Amino acid sequence: MCVRVERLTVKHCDAVVVGAGPAGLAAAESLASAGIDVTVLEAASHPGGRAWSERWKGYLLETGPHTFRGESEALWGLLERLELMDEVEAMDGRAARYILRQGRLFRVPNGPLDFFMSGLLSPGSKWQVVWGLMKAGSLEDRSVAQWMERRFGTEFRRSVIDPMVGGIFASDSENLDMARAFPKLWQRTGASGRVLPSVLRSASTGGGRRGVYALRGGFGQLAEAVASRLGSQLHLAEPVSCIEVGSDGSYHVCAASGAVYSTH
């Protein structure tokens, strides 16, 4: 229900972005770069949503995503426009990574032997993963959760895939589209294809940036850079109470403060 408040001011703009998380900031920066008058409304006191970084006793703590894949061309373009390319560093694929599960840290397996020796998954789940490499999916498998769980089981999805996609996409696997999250794998297997043949085919393919990358100052560095570029177009601590559509097709976004942001 749209709760009306006393409207204090009306600001006209071309577009309004609700939320200054990673997606909202990227959309707003793209619109602003195209010369569109955009306003961003964020309920929190800082931009970035889950993508935020903090320093604690000399350590860099990431509250959300902390790496990105080399195939993310749109993100590379954003980094170039923000002049952050010098802050990008390639992650060592051999470095130890850990997943916290039931109060314990488990090292992410870095090979077949590590996989079978790891205590991260139960024996039954490990064999389900092996069998899943040759198991076909379903045409209904559109989300990452559906695609992974049908092949490799619920335990593997919750214990391995969910932490992974949370660290890269700041999202959960049930709401993440498989085709967009893993486009190359999706192109080779689709919704119902088998994994192992696609992996063997991809082993000989190359081109483009590969690997996993991070920002030296954390993903919060990216959020701060976009926020700085947006300047007064970004309104923090400005929660939205309702969105109305005018008879002329324009949108009126009502903030809890009483301000109204109206598109032309």
Secondary structure, DSSP 4 states (H G I P E B T S, - for coil): -PPP-----EEEESEEEE--SHHHHHHHHHHHHTT--EEEE-SSSSSSTT--EEEETTEEEESS---EETT-HHHHHHHHHTT-GGGEEE--TTS--EEEETTEEEEPP-SHHHHHH-SSS-HHHHHHHHHHTT----TT--BHHHHHHHHH-HHHIIIIIHHHHHHHHSS-GGGSBHHHHSHHHHHHHTTT--HHHHHHHHTT---S--SEEEETT-HHHHHHHHHHHHGGGEESS--EEEEEE-TTS-EEEEETTS-EEEE-
